[in-house]
């Protein structure tokens, strides 16, 4: 699997990444054996970029991912985690986590983008994963914490990067405007963009993608299925869009895009994975993968040929924005993603 370098760093990401939120029991229990098998299948498929966070399952994702990778050659893979939510003892546990993960709530999340909080979070992630270093660290959802995140957290990460403890630094969010600010106003090398450059939402063209291109910085695209609406060949009523029930008009638009995909001999989910590669600043698409079967399916979707003419046709029909770049992401082969 091809790798793409984060400019001005020593870190390269495979074009497809393994998102480990789901092996932290997101929405439902994932048996430990299934989680390990998913990581093993990703490795066998050539995936070498793995993303996790303390938030995912109150540390369960980090524990499981670290254990699954522990016997792999450390120089052969890249792992990213996040800071901003410390895990602290929960003084009033109710039995189950209330933020979407099916785990015991003996711990709770505490927002902290201070310098000390960042250093503590990195150290605790290393302990949970059993690793000696992290390759990429993102500020996690700093939407309501811009000042502290920009003035304390990012400089702390920059020091760790300059000391060689971390390879690259950035921020990960569900919005694009603040990510553009992180690229323009801080030492960030890369940002993780969730759901804002997809077949149904190209709002990142208004801010973060132009910033990345102008500054020569990189973007990882996640949430490319927009919580599920783009994950099937034929979208249906009752599917989710950005964590909520998809409105009828978006279901209809997704179906119209699916019709164009079918005419070009491909599928809606394959096009959803390929679409971010139309922009040269996006170097990776990371997908949540709960089981080995999901890994195999996603890799097959990634390998489906998506003709360049599809994007032009979608633009012409007004199904995607007219300013979506033509061709294959500044010279990259559209089939790669």
N, C-alpha and C positions, 0 to 999 in steps of 0.2 A: 504494500500500500504506500502510495506516495506520501512524502512528508513536506511540510512547508515551514519555513523558518520565520520566527518572530523577529522582525528587523531589529538590529542593534543589540541582540541578545544571542546567547548560545543555544537557545531552546527551539526545537522544531516539533511540530505537531503532525501526526498522521491526519490525512484529510477527513477521516471519520473518527469520532471520539466516543468513548463509553461514559454515559452519564449515570452515576451511581446513586442518585436519589432514590430510585425505586427499590434498590436492594437494602435501603434503610427502612423498608416496610411502608413506603408511601401508599396511602389509601388502603392497603391490605397487607397481610403477612406474606413475606417471601421466605420460604424455608432456607436455612443456611446452605444446604446442599445445592439448591437452585441458584443462589447467589454466586457460589463458587463456580458452578458449571457455566454460568453466564460469563464470568470473567475469563475462564479458560477458553470458552468458545470465541470470545473477542480476541484473545491472544492468538489463537489458531488462525483467525481470519486476517491477522496482520495489524489489528488495532493496537496502537502503542500510547494513546493518550487517554487518561482516565481522570474523571473529575468527581470530586466529592465535597463535603462541607460538614462542619459540626451540626448545623441545623438539621441535616438529613437523618431522621431517626434518633435524635439526641445522641449522636456519636456512633450509632450502629453502623451506618454506611462506612464511616472511616475505619472502624474495627474490621469489618468484613472485607473491604477493599484491600487494606494493608495485609491482612492474613492471606488473601488470595494471590497477592503479588509477591509475597515475601521470598519465595524461592526462585523468582525470576531474576535474570541479570539486571541489576539496578541501572546500569548505563543504557539499557535498551528501551526503557519506557519513561514517559513523562506523566507526572501526577500533579494535579492542582487541587487546592482546597481554598477555603475562604475564612475571612475574619470579620468580626463585627457582632457576632452573637457568642458570648461566652456561655458555657454550660456550668451552672451552679446548682447546689442542692435545692430541691424544691421543698419549701417549708410546709406547703399545703397540697400534697399529692392527692389526686382523685382516682388514680389507678391507670389511666390511659392518657397519652399525650393529646392535646387539644388542637394541634396545628397540622393535622393531616397524616400523621405517622402512627401506625399501630404498634406502639411501644409503651412500656411503663414510663410514668412521668416522675420517676425519682429525681430527675434533673429538670431544670427549666432553663429557658434562654434568657440572657440578660444583654441588652444592647450595650456595646462598648467599643467605640472607635478611638479610644485614647491610645497613646503610645504604649503604656503599660498593658492595656487590654490586648493590643495587637501582638505584643511579644509573648504574653501569656497564652493567647489563642494558638499561635504558631507552635509553641512548645507543647501544648496539650494535644494538638493534632499529631505532632511527631510521636508522642507517647501512644496515642490511640492506634495510629497506623503501624507503629513499630519501625518507621523509616528514619533514616538519618538526615534527610533533607527533603524539601519540597521544591518542585521545579517552577510552579506558577502559584501565586497567591492573589486572590481577588478580594476586594472589599465587597461584602455581601449585602445587597439591598440597602445602600446608605441614603435612600430617598429623603428621610427626615433628619439626616445628620450631616448635611453637606459640610458645614464649617469644621466640625471635628474630624470628619473623614478626610477632608482635603488638607487641613492644617496639621493634624497629628498622625492619623493612620497612614496616609500615603507617604509622608516623609519617613516614618518608621520602617515601612516596607522598602523604601528606597535605600535606606541604610543597610538593611539585610541583603538586598540585591547587590549593593556595592561591595559588601563583605564576602559575597559569593555564597551566602547561605540560601538565597533564593535566586532562581534564574531569570524570572520575569514577574512583573507586578501589574495589577490593573483593578478593574471593578466589574461586578456583574449585577445587572438590573433588568427589570421588566419594562423600563422606559428608555428612550434613546437620548433625550435632550441632555440629561445630566451626565450620561456617558460621554457625550461630546465635550462637556466641560472638563471632565476628568482627563480626556486626551489633550485638550488645549491648555489647561491650567495647572496640571500636575505632572508628576514624573511617570505616569502610567505608560506601559509599553503596549498593552492589549486590553480589550474589554470583552466581556461576555454579554451578548445581546439576546434577550429572551423574547421571542415572538413578534419583534418589530421589523423584521425583514423576511416576510413569508409571502406565499401566493395570495394571502388575504389582507396583508398589512405591510405596506412599504414605507411607513412613516419615518424609518431610519434614514431615508434619502434626504430628509429635511435637515439633518443635523449630524449624527454621529458618523455616517458613512462618508460624507464630504470631508469631515474633520480628519478621519483616519487616512483618507487618500491624500489629503493636503500635507499631512505631517509624516506620512510614511509609517503609520502604525497599523496594528492588526486588530481584527474582530473575529471572535468565535461566535457562531450562530447556534442558538439552542431554541427549543420550543418551536421548531419549524412546522410541526403539525397543528399549532395553535390549540393545544390541549386535546386534540383528537379529531377535529373536524376534517383535517386533511390526511388522516391516517388510513382511510379506506378508499378502494377504487370508486365506490358510489356512496357519497355522503347521504346520511339518513336523518330524519327528524329525531330529536332527542340526543344528538351528539353534542359534545362539549366544545366551546370556543372560549379560550382564555379563562378556564376554570368555571365557566357558567354554561347554562343551556344555550346552545347556539340560536340566535334569532333566525326566523324563517328566511329573511332576505340574504343572510350569509350562507345558509344552507343552499339556497337557490344559486348563489354565485359560485359556490364550491362545485355544485353539480355542473354548471356551465363550463367551468375550468376542466372538470373531469371529462366532459364531452370532447373538448379540444385535445386533451391528452390522448384519449382513445383514438381520435383521428390521426394522431401522429405515432400510433403504435406503442404508446407508453401508458403509464398509470398515474393517477393523482398523487399517491404517496411517493412514487419515484421522482416525479417532478418537484414535489415539495422539498425533497432532500437535495435535489440538484439546483433548485432556484437560487440559494444564496451564493452559489459559485458564479452567478452572473456579475457579481461585484468583485473587483480585484483585491479589495482590502479584507475580504472574508477568507480566512485561510483554513477554517475547519467548521464542520457541522458535528455537533455532539448530540447524541440521542440517548434517552433513558432506555435501558435494556435490563429486563427483570429475569429473563431465562435464556438458556442457550438457544431455544427456538426463536426467540425474538431477535437475538443477535444474527442468526442465520438469515432470517427474513430481511432485516435491515441491510445487511451486507449485499444481499441479492438485489434489493431495491436500489442501493447505491450503484451497483454495477449495471443497472438497466441503462441503455442508451437513451438519452433525452435530446432529440434534435434541436439545434439552435433555432430553427424556424418556428418552434413552438412559442418561444418568448415573443417573437415578432407578431405572431397571430394573436396571442393574448393581449398584446398592446393594441393592436388594430381594433380588436373587439371591445376594448375598454375594460377588460377583465383584470389587468394590472396597469400600473401607472405608465404613462408615456415616457417617463424619464428613466425607467429601468434600462440599464446598459444592455446593448445588443451583444450577441456572440457569447464567447466563453470566458467571461471574467478577466478581460485584459490579456487574453492569449492562452489561458489555461483550457485544457480539454474539458468540455462540459460533462463528459462521461465520468470524469474522476470522482465527482460527488454524486 
